[in-house]
């Protein structure tokens, strides 16, 4: 599937999808159906430069948050009540957003390149200072 979302053009992505279908279509028909069903929403993604597309497909914000929440609850054997657990998760989420917030993109590989590309594509919409 990587050849589909890393293709340089729409035609290249369509060709990669056909090749994927030929190779894995009988084994994973659901994956092919998902790609074909979401194709109209996927195609505009290919209009963006490679550095932005890479940030999008390599940054999994949901998994990052889940990992952080698991990390803060891992060493606690049990909670006295539901409210105690919710308070810990709330404080953990606040901490996560403060560490990853802003334009610095903490922990995101090649974020500076992507940020400069975004600033070039959308002038005046991203404060760089």
ABEGO torsion letter per residue (X at the ends): XAAAAABABAAAAAAAAAAAAAAAAAABAAAAAAAAAAAAAAAAAAABBAAAAAAAAABBAAAAAAAAAAAAAAABABBABAAAAAAAAAAAAAAAAAAABEAAGBGBBGAAAAAAAAAAABBGABBAX
